[in-house]
Amino acid sequence: MVYLRAYQERPIFDETRIPLVRSINTVKADSGNYIGLCALTTDYLGNSGIGYETTLQLALKGARVYIASRSSERVNKAISEMRQNSPDLDLHFLKLDLQDLQSIKNTAADFMSRENRLDLLINNAGIMASPWQLTKDGFEVQWQTCFLSHHALTMSLMPLLVAAAQTSGRMDRVRVVNVASDMAFRMGPEAINYQDPNLTDVTGQLAPWRRYGHCKQASIIAAKAITERYQPLGVTAYSLHPGLIKSGLQSHSNNIFGAMTRVAMKVGPTSTPLEGSMNSLFCATTSQAYEHAGRYYVPVQKLDDKANKWLDDPQAVETYVWKQKLFDMLVLLAFRFFVRFAKSPTSSVLNLAGEYYIVFTDVVKTITVSPAFSPNMRR
């Protein structure tokens, strides 16, 4: 599955596996409801996207849901909108700034002062391909926003997750869901760089995307690690790719790859935020997902065999990642060529072709001599 080919067909969304609730009045006692349970979703914007839809569906199923975000104004507006048709929804704002680790500590303390259990934690908030920036804590902004702060929040709230599991009488109820991305494999490095999580040596137009893929790799690995450690105590975790969703997440990227993404969003078979929330809901609520706890899911409700092979054998990521990178780089080169071709006189075409042939051979040379394509790694 490669970057463009993955979206040639629109995913089929099966509501028989994830029954969507339209009104709180439709929730029945035997329909897998979450009445009396407590959930927390993180949402960068607070009032739009898949986080909004995930929160609404959990609330409609009867859960008490906290929306953790920086903007109380946006969240309170979202809560008002959600309550227009269902006034009794149990929704609350929780102050959270993922770009400040002190805020993580404060948020966890605030939540624990209000609740003595947490049944569902949806780590949904994120940014994509943001320009280089360090947070006040000294971490690259995507690494901290998309992974580090979420992991710190998860571990800070783990006592409440374990408490919920111990009192629920069910080993499959309490879950952590990390919303990741297939960019973990298309743009991420060969392995997580824990020595330099900021990837300071990564440069060029694709650097923001490399860092984005890097933090999403870490989120995927974290879900498996949490499951391995805490499943005996009743807490499992999952990671997922929500699909190609129409949202504002792509607005930060101003380079050529960002332009390609925005074009794909306009002309390609994208999904709505509600449809994008279905993988999160699947991982958070279904017995089918629990059967494969710790795994990585792609749209819709499907295991990604290659990605999960990587989770079992970290060395396998090298071949998986670099084979996709080769295709993506060639797509990028072709896109650049045709853009310049359209702007160039006919006499320049041969020169352009020669230029991109040289770049193409350099890319292939770089990839084929990488560790991922050493003789013992070839498939």
C-alpha positions, 0 to 999 in steps of 0.5 A: 500500500503506497501513499496515493494508491491507498486512497484510490478507493474510498473505505467502506464504513460498516455501521453494523460493526460500529452502530452510530448513535443519533440521539441519546434516547436511542441508547439501550441497556443491551447495546454496548452502552457506556452509561456510568463510564468515564472517558477522556478525549484530547482535541487540539482544536476542541470543536471540529474533526474526528475528536469532536465526532468521537466525543459525541458518539461516546457521550451519546452512548451514555459516557461522561466525557471530558474534552481536554484542549487548550481552548475553553471557548472552542470546547464550550461552543462544541459542547453547546452544539452537541447538546442542541439535540441531546441536552442531557449529554454529560460533557466537560472541559479539561484544560490541556496544553500538549506543548507544555509538560507542566500542563500535563501534570496540572491536567492529570491532577485536575482530572484526578481531583474530579474522578476516581476512575477512567475507562477510556482515554482517546489520545486524539489531538495532534498537529501535522508537518508543522514548521521547525519549532521547539516547545518551552520544554526543549522538544520539537513541537510535533514530537511533544504534541503528538507523542510525548505529552500524550504518553506522559498524560497516559502514564499519569492517569494510569492509576485511574485506568487500572482502578477502573479495570479492577472495579469493572469486573471486565478485563476488556473494558478499559482502553487507551487509543492512540490516533496515529497515521500511516505517515509513520511508515511513509515518512518516518525514519528507519527506527525511533531516534530516542537519542535525538527525538527532535531529529535535528539532523533532518533537513529539507522540504520533507523534514516536517513530514519526517518528524511527523512520521517519527512521532506517529511511529512512537505512538504506535509502539507505545500502544503495544508497550502499554498493552504488554505491561498493563493487560494483566491489570485490565488495561489495553491500548490500540493505535490506528490510522483514521484515513484521509480526513477533511480537516484543518490538520494539513494547513501547516505544511507549505512545501510541495508535499503539503500541496500534494496532500491538499490537492488529494484532499480536494479531488481524492476519495476522502472521508468525513470526520464522523467516518474518520472517528469510526476506527477510534470507536472500533478500537475503544468499544468493540470485542473484535478489537480487544482480540488484537489488543496492542495492534495497529488498525487502518480504515476501516476496522482492519489490521495492517499486517505489515505494520503489525509485523514490524511491531513483532520484529522492529527490524522489519520496519526498515524494509517496510518503510523504505520500500514505501519511501522509494515510491513516495519520493518518485511520486514527489519527483514526478510531481515537481517535474510536471509542475515545472514542465507546465511552466517551461517552454518546450526547449527546456523540457529535455533539460528538465528531463535530464535534471530529474533523471540525475535526481532520480538516480541519486534517490535510488542510490541513496535508498538502495545503499541504506541498511534496509536494503542490505543483503540480509534484509532483502525480501 
